[in-house]
Amino acid sequence: MTTWEYATIPLLIHNTKAILDQWGADGWELVQVVPGPAGSANLVAYLKRPRAGS
């Protein structure tokens, strides 16, 4: 059975593609993007990838 590890990262609006491309190159898959904390103009991305050895 595949097990997963997860990451939560802030996305800077002016650099979103480069940030996601870098995480994707490291094997992370984007799961969801949600607004940041109240009053924040930034977004938060949730990512996952298979855990090593699974």
C-alpha distance matrix in Angstrom:
0.0 3.8 6.4 9.9 13.5 16.5 20.1 23.2 26.2 29.8 31.0 34.6 36.1 38.1 35.2 32.1 31.4 31.7 29.5 26.6 27.2 26.9 23.6 22.3 23.5 21.4 18.2 18.2 18.0 20.6 19.5 22.9 26.4 28.6 32.1 32.6 34.4 37.5 40.2 38.0 38.4 35.1 31.6 28.3 25.2 21.6 19.1 15.4 13.5 10.2 10.7 12.2 10.6 6.9
3.8 0.0 3.8 6.6 10.2 13.1 16.7 19.9 22.6 26.2 27.3 30.9 32.5 34.4 31.5 28.5 27.7 27.9 25.7 22.9 23.5 23.1 19.8 18.6 19.9 17.7 14.5 14.5 14.4 17.1 16.3 19.8 23.2 25.5 29.0 29.5 31.4 34.7 37.2 34.8 35.1 31.7 28.3 25.0 21.7 18.3 15.5 11.8 9.7 6.5 7.5 9.5 9.0 5.3
6.4 3.8 0.0 3.8 7.1 10.3 13.9 17.2 20.2 23.8 25.4 29.0 30.9 32.9 30.1 27.1 26.8 26.9 24.3 21.8 22.9 22.1 18.6 18.0 19.5 17.0 14.1 13.5 13.9 16.2 15.2 18.5 21.6 23.6 26.9 27.0 28.7 32.0 34.6 32.3 32.9 29.5 26.2 22.7 19.8 16.2 13.7 10.0 8.6 5.9 5.6 8.6 9.0 5.9
9.9 6.6 3.8 0.0 3.8 6.6 10.2 13.5 16.4 20.1 21.6 25.2 27.1 29.2 26.4 23.5 23.4 23.5 20.7 18.3 19.7 18.9 15.3 15.0 16.9 14.3 11.7 10.3 10.8 12.9 12.1 15.2 18.2 20.2 23.4 23.4 25.3 28.7 31.1 28.7 29.2 25.8 22.5 19.0 16.1 12.5 10.0 6.4 5.6 4.5 4.9 8.7 10.5 8.4
13.5 10.2 7.1 3.8 0.0 3.8 7.1 10.6 13.5 17.2 19.1 22.7 24.9 27.0 24.1 21.5 21.8 21.6 18.4 16.6 18.2 17.0 13.2 13.9 15.7 12.7 11.0 9.2 10.6 12.3 12.0 14.6 16.9 18.8 21.7 21.1 22.8 26.4 28.7 26.2 26.8 23.3 20.4 16.8 14.1 10.8 8.5 5.7 5.7 6.3 5.5 8.9 11.7 10.6
16.5 13.1 10.3 6.6 3.8 0.0 3.8 6.9 10.0 13.7 15.7 19.3 21.5 23.8 21.2 18.5 19.3 19.3 16.0 14.3 16.5 15.5 11.7 12.9 15.3 12.7 11.3 8.5 9.4 9.9 9.5 11.5 13.5 15.2 17.9 17.3 19.1 22.7 25.0 22.4 23.1 19.6 16.7 13.0 10.5 7.2 5.6 4.4 6.7 8.9 9.0 12.3 15.3 14.2
20.1 16.7 13.9 10.2 7.1 3.8 0.0 3.8 6.4 10.2 12.4 15.9 18.4 20.6 18.1 15.7 16.8 16.6 13.1 12.0 14.6 13.3 9.8 11.9 14.3 11.9 11.6 8.5 9.8 9.5 10.0 11.0 11.9 13.5 15.7 14.7 16.6 20.3 22.3 19.5 20.1 16.5 13.9 10.2 8.1 5.9 5.2 6.3 8.8 11.7 11.8 14.5 17.9 17.4
23.2 19.9 17.2 13.5 10.6 6.9 3.8 0.0 3.8 7.0 9.7 13.2 15.7 18.2 16.3 13.9 15.8 16.0 12.3 11.7 15.0 14.1 11.0 13.4 16.1 14.3 14.3 10.9 11.5 9.9 10.0 9.8 9.6 10.5 12.2 11.0 12.9 16.6 18.5 15.7 16.5 13.0 10.5 6.8 5.7 4.7 6.4 9.0 12.1 15.2 15.5 18.3 21.7 21.0
26.2 22.6 20.2 16.4 13.5 10.0 6.4 3.8 0.0 3.8 6.4 9.7 12.5 14.8 12.8 10.8 13.1 13.0 9.2 9.6 12.9 11.9 9.6 12.5 15.0 13.8 14.6 11.4 12.3 10.5 11.6 10.9 9.6 10.6 11.6 10.1 12.5 16.1 17.2 13.9 14.2 10.5 8.6 5.6 5.3 6.6 8.1 11.2 13.9 17.4 17.9 20.1 23.7 23.5
29.8 26.2 23.8 20.1 17.2 13.7 10.2 7.0 3.8 0.0 3.8 6.5 9.5 12.0 10.7 9.3 12.4 12.6 9.2 10.4 13.9 13.3 11.9 14.7 17.2 16.5 17.6 14.5 14.9 12.5 13.7 12.0 9.5 9.8 9.6 7.7 10.3 13.6 14.1 10.6 10.7 7.0 5.9 4.5 6.2 9.0 11.1 14.6 17.4 21.0 21.6 23.9 27.5 27.2
31.0 27.3 25.4 21.6 19.1 15.7 12.4 9.7 6.4 3.8 0.0 3.8 6.1 8.6 7.4 5.7 9.1 9.8 7.1 8.4 11.8 12.0 11.4 13.7 16.2 16.4 17.5 14.6 14.6 11.9 13.6 11.7 8.8 9.8 9.6 8.9 12.2 14.9 14.8 11.1 9.8 6.1 5.1 5.6 6.6 10.2 11.9 15.6 18.2 21.9 23.1 25.2 28.9 28.5
34.6 30.9 29.0 25.2 22.7 19.3 15.9 13.2 9.7 6.5 3.8 0.0 3.8 5.6 5.4 5.7 9.4 9.8 8.2 10.4 13.2 13.4 13.8 16.1 18.1 18.7 20.2 17.7 17.8 15.3 17.1 15.1 11.9 12.5 11.4 10.5 13.4 15.6 14.5 10.8 8.8 5.9 7.0 8.9 10.3 14.0 15.6 19.2 21.6 25.4 26.5 28.4 32.1 31.9
36.1 32.5 30.9 27.1 24.9 21.5 18.4 15.7 12.5 9.5 6.1 3.8 0.0 3.8 5.6 5.5 9.0 10.5 10.0 11.5 14.0 15.2 15.8 17.4 19.6 20.8 21.9 19.3 18.8 15.9 17.7 15.3 11.9 12.4 11.2 11.4 14.5 16.0 14.6 11.2 8.1 6.3 7.4 10.3 11.6 15.4 17.2 20.9 23.4 27.2 28.7 30.7 34.3 33.9
38.1 34.4 32.9 29.2 27.0 23.8 20.6 18.2 14.8 12.0 8.6 5.6 3.8 0.0 3.8 6.1 8.5 9.3 10.0 12.1 13.7 14.9 16.3 17.9 19.5 21.0 22.6 20.6 20.4 18.0 20.3 18.3 15.1 16.1 15.0 15.0 17.9 19.4 17.7 14.3 11.2 9.7 11.1 13.7 14.5 18.2 19.4 22.9 25.0 28.8 30.3 31.9 35.6 35.4
35.2 31.5 30.1 26.4 24.1 21.2 18.1 16.3 12.8 10.7 7.4 5.4 5.6 3.8 0.0 3.8 5.8 5.6 6.3 8.8 10.2 11.1 12.7 14.4 15.8 17.3 19.1 17.3 17.6 15.6 18.3 17.0 14.3 16.0 15.7 15.5 18.7 20.8 19.6 15.9 13.3 10.9 11.3 12.9 12.9 16.3 16.9 20.2 21.9 25.6 27.1 28.5 32.1 32.2
32.1 28.5 27.1 23.5 21.5 18.5 15.7 13.9 10.8 9.3 5.7 5.7 5.5 6.1 3.8 0.0 3.8 5.6 5.3 6.2 8.5 10.1 10.9 12.1 14.2 15.8 16.9 14.7 14.4 12.1 14.7 13.4 10.9 13.0 13.3 13.7 17.3 19.6 19.0 15.4 12.9 10.0 9.2 10.4 9.8 13.2 13.8 17.2 19.1 22.9 24.7 26.4 29.9 29.6
31.4 27.7 26.8 23.4 21.8 19.3 16.8 15.8 13.1 12.4 9.1 9.4 9.0 8.5 5.8 3.8 0.0 3.8 5.5 5.2 5.9 8.5 10.0 10.2 12.0 14.3 15.3 13.8 13.4 11.7 14.9 14.4 12.7 15.5 16.4 17.2 20.8 23.1 22.7 19.1 16.6 13.7 12.5 13.3 11.8 14.5 14.2 17.1 18.5 22.1 24.2 25.6 29.0 28.7
31.7 27.9 26.9 23.5 21.6 19.3 16.6 16.0 13.0 12.6 9.8 9.8 10.5 9.3 5.6 5.6 3.8 0.0 3.8 5.6 5.1 6.2 8.8 9.7 10.5 12.6 14.5 13.6 14.2 13.3 16.8 16.6 15.1 17.8 18.6 18.6 22.0 24.6 24.0 20.3 18.1 15.0 14.3 14.6 13.2 15.7 14.9 17.5 18.4 21.9 23.6 24.5 28.1 28.3
29.5 25.7 24.3 20.7 18.4 16.0 13.1 12.3 9.2 9.2 7.1 8.2 10.0 10.0 6.3 5.3 5.5 3.8 0.0 3.8 5.5 5.3 6.5 8.6 10.1 11.1 13.0 11.3 12.3 11.2 14.5 14.3 12.8 15.3 16.2 15.9 19.1 22.0 21.9 18.1 16.5 13.0 11.9 11.5 10.1 12.5 11.9 14.8 16.0 19.6 21.0 22.2 25.9 26.0
26.6 22.9 21.8 18.3 16.6 14.3 12.0 11.7 9.6 10.4 8.4 10.4 11.5 12.1 8.8 6.2 5.2 5.6 3.8 0.0 3.8 5.4 5.2 5.9 8.5 9.9 10.7 8.7 8.9 7.8 11.4 11.7 11.0 14.2 15.9 16.2 19.7 22.6 22.9 19.3 17.6 14.1 12.1 11.3 8.8 10.6 9.5 12.2 13.4 17.1 19.0 20.5 24.0 23.7
27.2 23.5 22.9 19.7 18.2 16.5 14.6 15.0 12.9 13.9 11.8 13.2 14.0 13.7 10.2 8.5 5.9 5.1 5.5 3.8 0.0 3.8 5.6 5.0 6.1 8.7 9.9 9.4 10.0 10.2 13.9 14.9 14.5 17.8 19.6 20.0 23.4 26.3 26.5 22.8 20.9 17.6 15.8 15.1 12.5 13.9 12.1 14.0 14.3 17.5 19.6 20.5 23.8 23.9
26.9 23.1 22.1 18.9 17.0 15.5 13.3 14.1 11.9 13.3 12.0 13.4 15.2 14.9 11.1 10.1 8.5 6.2 5.3 5.4 3.8 0.0 3.8 5.4 5.1 6.6 9.1 8.9 10.9 11.6 15.3 16.4 16.0 19.1 20.6 20.3 23.4 26.6 26.8 23.1 21.7 18.1 16.6 15.4 13.0 14.2 12.1 13.7 13.7 16.8 18.2 18.7 22.2 22.8
23.6 19.8 18.6 15.3 13.2 11.7 9.8 11.0 9.6 11.9 11.4 13.8 15.8 16.3 12.7 10.9 10.0 8.8 6.5 5.2 5.6 3.8 0.0 3.8 5.4 5.1 6.7 5.5 7.9 8.8 12.2 13.7 13.9 17.0 18.9 18.6 21.7 25.1 25.7 22.2 21.2 17.4 15.4 13.4 10.6 10.9 8.5 10.0 10.2 13.5 14.9 15.9 19.5 19.7
22.3 18.6 18.0 15.0 13.9 12.9 11.9 13.4 12.5 14.7 13.7 16.1 17.4 17.9 14.4 12.1 10.2 9.7 8.6 5.9 5.0 5.4 3.8 0.0 3.8 5.2 5.1 4.8 6.1 7.9 11.5 13.6 14.4 17.9 20.4 20.7 24.0 27.2 28.0 24.5 23.2 19.6 17.1 15.4 12.1 12.0 9.1 9.9 9.5 12.6 14.8 15.7 19.0 18.9
23.5 19.9 19.5 16.9 15.7 15.3 14.3 16.1 15.0 17.2 16.2 18.1 19.6 19.5 15.8 14.2 12.0 10.5 10.1 8.5 6.1 5.1 5.4 3.8 0.0 3.8 5.4 7.2 9.4 11.6 15.2 17.4 18.1 21.5 23.7 23.8 27.0 30.3 30.8 27.2 25.9 22.3 20.2 18.5 15.5 15.5 12.4 12.7 11.3 13.8 15.5 15.6 18.7 19.3
21.4 17.7 17.0 14.3 12.7 12.7 11.9 14.3 13.8 16.5 16.4 18.7 20.8 21.0 17.3 15.8 14.3 12.6 11.1 9.9 8.7 6.6 5.1 5.2 3.8 0.0 3.8 5.8 9.2 11.8 14.9 17.3 18.2 21.4 23.7 23.3 26.1 29.6 30.5 27.0 26.2 22.4 20.3 18.1 15.0 14.4 11.2 10.8 9.1 11.4 12.4 12.4 15.8 16.6
18.2 14.5 14.1 11.7 11.0 11.3 11.6 14.3 14.6 17.6 17.5 20.2 21.9 22.6 19.1 16.9 15.3 14.5 13.0 10.7 9.9 9.1 6.7 5.1 5.4 3.8 0.0 3.8 6.6 10.0 12.7 15.7 17.3 20.7 23.4 23.5 26.4 29.9 31.1 27.8 27.0 23.3 20.6 18.1 14.7 13.4 9.7 8.5 6.2 8.4 10.3 10.8 13.9 14.1
18.2 14.5 13.5 10.3 9.2 8.5 8.5 10.9 11.4 14.5 14.6 17.7 19.3 20.6 17.3 14.7 13.8 13.6 11.3 8.7 9.4 8.9 5.5 4.8 7.2 5.8 3.8 0.0 3.8 6.6 9.3 12.0 13.7 17.0 19.8 19.9 22.8 26.3 27.6 24.4 23.8 20.1 17.2 14.6 11.0 9.6 5.9 5.4 4.9 8.4 10.5 12.2 15.5 15.0
18.0 14.4 13.9 10.8 10.6 9.4 9.8 11.5 12.3 14.9 14.6 17.8 18.8 20.4 17.6 14.4 13.4 14.2 12.3 8.9 10.0 10.9 7.9 6.1 9.4 9.2 6.6 3.8 0.0 3.8 6.3 9.4 11.7 15.2 18.4 19.2 22.3 25.5 27.0 23.9 23.1 19.6 16.3 14.0 10.2 8.6 5.3 5.3 6.1 9.4 12.3 14.6 17.4 16.2
20.6 17.1 16.2 12.9 12.3 9.9 9.5 9.9 10.5 12.5 11.9 15.3 15.9 18.0 15.6 12.1 11.7 13.3 11.2 7.8 10.2 11.6 8.8 7.9 11.6 11.8 10.0 6.6 3.8 0.0 3.8 6.0 7.9 11.5 14.7 15.9 19.2 22.1 23.6 20.6 19.7 16.4 12.9 10.8 7.1 6.2 4.5 6.7 9.0 12.5 15.2 17.8 20.7 19.4
19.5 16.3 15.2 12.1 12.0 9.5 10.0 10.0 11.6 13.7 13.6 17.1 17.7 20.3 18.3 14.7 14.9 16.8 14.5 11.4 13.9 15.3 12.2 11.5 15.2 14.9 12.7 9.3 6.3 3.8 0.0 3.8 7.2 10.2 13.9 15.4 18.3 21.1 23.0 20.6 20.0 17.0 13.3 10.9 7.6 5.5 5.2 6.8 9.9 12.9 15.5 18.6 21.3 19.4
22.9 19.8 18.5 15.2 14.6 11.5 11.0 9.8 10.9 12.0 11.7 15.1 15.3 18.3 17.0 13.4 14.4 16.6 14.3 11.7 14.9 16.4 13.7 13.6 17.4 17.3 15.7 12.0 9.4 6.0 3.8 0.0 3.8 6.6 10.3 12.2 15.3 17.7 19.6 17.3 16.7 14.0 10.2 8.4 5.9 5.3 7.2 9.9 13.3 16.5 18.7 21.9 24.7 22.9
26.4 23.2 21.6 18.2 16.9 13.5 11.9 9.6 9.6 9.5 8.8 11.9 11.9 15.1 14.3 10.9 12.7 15.1 12.8 11.0 14.5 16.0 13.9 14.4 18.1 18.2 17.3 13.7 11.7 7.9 7.2 3.8 0.0 3.8 7.0 9.1 12.6 14.9 16.3 13.8 13.0 10.3 6.6 5.6 4.4 6.3 9.0 12.4 15.9 19.3 21.3 24.3 27.4 25.9
28.6 25.5 23.6 20.2 18.8 15.2 13.5 10.5 10.6 9.8 9.8 12.5 12.4 16.1 16.0 13.0 15.5 17.8 15.3 14.2 17.8 19.1 17.0 17.9 21.5 21.4 20.7 17.0 15.2 11.5 10.2 6.6 3.8 0.0 3.8 6.4 9.4 11.4 13.2 11.3 11.0 9.1 5.7 5.4 6.5 8.3 11.7 15.0 18.7 22.0 23.6 26.8 29.9 28.3
32.1 29.0 26.9 23.4 21.7 17.9 15.7 12.2 11.6 9.6 9.6 11.4 11.2 15.0 15.7 13.3 16.4 18.6 16.2 15.9 19.6 20.6 18.9 20.4 23.7 23.7 23.4 19.8 18.4 14.7 13.9 10.3 7.0 3.8 0.0 3.8 6.8 8.1 9.5 7.7 7.6 6.6 4.6 6.0 8.8 11.2 14.8 18.2 21.9 25.2 26.6 29.7 32.9 31.5
32.6 29.5 27.0 23.4 21.1 17.3 14.7 11.0 10.1 7.7 8.9 10.5 11.4 15.0 15.5 13.7 17.2 18.6 15.9 16.2 20.0 20.3 18.6 20.7 23.8 23.3 23.5 19.9 19.2 15.9 15.4 12.2 9.1 6.4 3.8 0.0 3.8 6.5 7.9 5.5 7.0 5.5 4.7 5.4 9.1 11.5 15.0 18.5 22.0 25.4 26.2 29.1 32.5 31.5
34.4 31.4 28.7 25.3 22.8 19.1 16.6 12.9 12.5 10.3 12.2 13.4 14.5 17.9 18.7 17.3 20.8 22.0 19.1 19.7 23.4 23.4 21.7 24.0 27.0 26.1 26.4 22.8 22.3 19.2 18.3 15.3 12.6 9.4 6.8 3.8 0.0 3.8 6.2 5.5 8.5 8.2 8.5 8.7 12.3 14.1 17.7 20.9 24.5 27.6 28.1 31.0 34.3 33.3
37.5 34.7 32.0 28.7 26.4 22.7 20.3 16.6 16.1 13.6 14.9 15.6 16.0 19.4 20.8 19.6 23.1 24.6 22.0 22.6 26.3 26.6 25.1 27.2 30.3 29.6 29.9 26.3 25.5 22.1 21.1 17.7 14.9 11.4 8.1 6.5 3.8 0.0 3.8 5.5 8.6 9.9 10.8 11.8 15.5 17.4 21.1 24.3 27.9 31.1 31.7 34.7 37.9 36.8
40.2 37.2 34.6 31.1 28.7 25.0 22.3 18.5 17.2 14.1 14.8 14.5 14.6 17.7 19.6 19.0 22.7 24.0 21.9 22.9 26.5 26.8 25.7 28.0 30.8 30.5 31.1 27.6 27.0 23.6 23.0 19.6 16.3 13.2 9.5 7.9 6.2 3.8 0.0 3.8 6.6 9.0 11.1 13.1 16.8 19.4 22.9 26.3 29.9 33.2 33.9 36.7 40.1 39.2
38.0 34.8 32.3 28.7 26.2 22.4 19.5 15.7 13.9 10.6 11.1 10.8 11.2 14.3 15.9 15.4 19.1 20.3 18.1 19.3 22.8 23.1 22.2 24.5 27.2 27.0 27.8 24.4 23.9 20.6 20.6 17.3 13.8 11.3 7.7 5.5 5.5 5.5 3.8 0.0 3.8 5.4 7.9 10.1 13.8 16.7 20.0 23.6 27.0 30.4 31.2 33.8 37.3 36.6
38.4 35.1 32.9 29.2 26.8 23.1 20.1 16.5 14.2 10.7 9.8 8.8 8.1 11.2 13.3 12.9 16.6 18.1 16.5 17.6 20.9 21.7 21.2 23.2 25.9 26.2 27.0 23.8 23.1 19.7 20.0 16.7 13.0 11.0 7.6 7.0 8.5 8.6 6.6 3.8 0.0 3.8 6.9 10.2 13.4 16.8 19.8 23.6 26.8 30.4 31.6 34.1 37.6 36.9
35.1 31.7 29.5 25.8 23.3 19.6 16.5 13.0 10.5 7.0 6.1 5.9 6.3 9.7 10.9 10.0 13.7 15.0 13.0 14.1 17.6 18.1 17.4 19.6 22.3 22.4 23.3 20.1 19.6 16.4 17.0 14.0 10.3 9.1 6.6 5.5 8.2 9.9 9.0 5.4 3.8 0.0 3.8 6.9 10.0 13.5 16.3 20.1 23.2 26.8 28.0 30.4 34.0 33.3
31.6 28.3 26.2 22.5 20.4 16.7 13.9 10.5 8.6 5.9 5.1 7.0 7.4 11.1 11.3 9.2 12.5 14.3 11.9 12.1 15.8 16.6 15.4 17.1 20.2 20.3 20.6 17.2 16.3 12.9 13.3 10.2 6.6 5.7 4.6 4.7 8.5 10.8 11.1 7.9 6.9 3.8 0.0 3.8 6.6 10.1 13.0 16.8 20.1 23.7 25.0 27.7 31.1 30.2
28.3 25.0 22.7 19.0 16.8 13.0 10.2 6.8 5.6 4.5 5.6 8.9 10.3 13.7 12.9 10.4 13.3 14.6 11.5 11.3 15.1 15.4 13.4 15.4 18.5 18.1 18.1 14.6 14.0 10.8 10.9 8.4 5.6 5.4 6.0 5.4 8.7 11.8 13.1 10.1 10.2 6.9 3.8 0.0 3.8 6.7 9.9 13.6 16.9 20.4 21.6 24.3 27.7 26.8
25.2 21.7 19.8 16.1 14.1 10.5 8.1 5.7 5.3 6.2 6.6 10.3 11.6 14.5 12.9 9.8 11.8 13.2 10.1 8.8 12.5 13.0 10.6 12.1 15.5 15.0 14.7 11.0 10.2 7.1 7.6 5.9 4.4 6.5 8.8 9.1 12.3 15.5 16.8 13.8 13.4 10.0 6.6 3.8 0.0 3.8 6.4 10.2 13.5 17.1 18.5 21.3 24.7 23.6
21.6 18.3 16.2 12.5 10.8 7.2 5.9 4.7 6.6 9.0 10.2 14.0 15.4 18.2 16.3 13.2 14.5 15.7 12.5 10.6 13.9 14.2 10.9 12.0 15.5 14.4 13.4 9.6 8.6 6.2 5.5 5.3 6.3 8.3 11.2 11.5 14.1 17.4 19.4 16.7 16.8 13.5 10.1 6.7 3.8 0.0 3.8 7.1 10.7 14.1 15.5 18.5 21.7 20.4
19.1 15.5 13.7 10.0 8.5 5.6 5.2 6.4 8.1 11.1 11.9 15.6 17.2 19.4 16.9 13.8 14.2 14.9 11.9 9.5 12.1 12.1 8.5 9.1 12.4 11.2 9.7 5.9 5.3 4.5 5.2 7.2 9.0 11.7 14.8 15.0 17.7 21.1 22.9 20.0 19.8 16.3 13.0 9.9 6.4 3.8 0.0 3.8 7.1 10.7 12.4 15.3 18.5 17.3
15.4 11.8 10.0 6.4 5.7 4.4 6.3 9.0 11.2 14.6 15.6 19.2 20.9 22.9 20.2 17.2 17.1 17.5 14.8 12.2 14.0 13.7 10.0 9.9 12.7 10.8 8.5 5.4 5.3 6.7 6.8 9.9 12.4 15.0 18.2 18.5 20.9 24.3 26.3 23.6 23.6 20.1 16.8 13.6 10.2 7.1 3.8 0.0 3.8 7.0 8.9 12.0 15.0 13.6
13.5 9.7 8.6 5.6 5.7 6.7 8.8 12.1 13.9 17.4 18.2 21.6 23.4 25.0 21.9 19.1 18.5 18.4 16.0 13.4 14.3 13.7 10.2 9.5 11.3 9.1 6.2 4.9 6.1 9.0 9.9 13.3 15.9 18.7 21.9 22.0 24.5 27.9 29.9 27.0 26.8 23.2 20.1 16.9 13.5 10.7 7.1 3.8 0.0 3.8 6.3 8.8 11.7 10.6
10.2 6.5 5.9 4.5 6.3 8.9 11.7 15.2 17.4 21.0 21.9 25.4 27.2 28.8 25.6 22.9 22.1 21.9 19.6 17.1 17.5 16.8 13.5 12.6 13.8 11.4 8.4 8.4 9.4 12.5 12.9 16.5 19.3 22.0 25.2 25.4 27.6 31.1 33.2 30.4 30.4 26.8 23.7 20.4 17.1 14.1 10.7 7.0 3.8 0.0 3.8 6.3 8.4 6.9
10.7 7.5 5.6 4.9 5.5 9.0 11.8 15.5 17.9 21.6 23.1 26.5 28.7 30.3 27.1 24.7 24.2 23.6 21.0 19.0 19.6 18.2 14.9 14.8 15.5 12.4 10.3 10.5 12.3 15.2 15.5 18.7 21.3 23.6 26.6 26.2 28.1 31.7 33.9 31.2 31.6 28.0 25.0 21.6 18.5 15.5 12.4 8.9 6.3 3.8 0.0 3.8 6.3 5.7
12.2 9.5 8.6 8.7 8.9 12.3 14.5 18.3 20.1 23.9 25.2 28.4 30.7 31.9 28.5 26.4 25.6 24.5 22.2 20.5 20.5 18.7 15.9 15.7 15.6 12.4 10.8 12.2 14.6 17.8 18.6 21.9 24.3 26.8 29.7 29.1 31.0 34.7 36.7 33.8 34.1 30.4 27.7 24.3 21.3 18.5 15.3 12.0 8.8 6.3 3.8 0.0 3.8 5.6
10.6 9.0 9.0 10.5 11.7 15.3 17.9 21.7 23.7 27.5 28.9 32.1 34.3 35.6 32.1 29.9 29.0 28.1 25.9 24.0 23.8 22.2 19.5 19.0 18.7 15.8 13.9 15.5 17.4 20.7 21.3 24.7 27.4 29.9 32.9 32.5 34.3 37.9 40.1 37.3 37.6 34.0 31.1 27.7 24.7 21.7 18.5 15.0 11.7 8.4 6.3 3.8 0.0 3.8
6.9 5.3 5.9 8.4 10.6 14.2 17.4 21.0 23.5 27.2 28.5 31.9 33.9 35.4 32.2 29.6 28.7 28.3 26.0 23.7 23.9 22.8 19.7 18.9 19.3 16.6 14.1 15.0 16.2 19.4 19.4 22.9 25.9 28.3 31.5 31.5 33.3 36.8 39.2 36.6 36.9 33.3 30.2 26.8 23.6 20.4 17.3 13.6 10.6 6.9 5.7 5.6 3.8 0.0
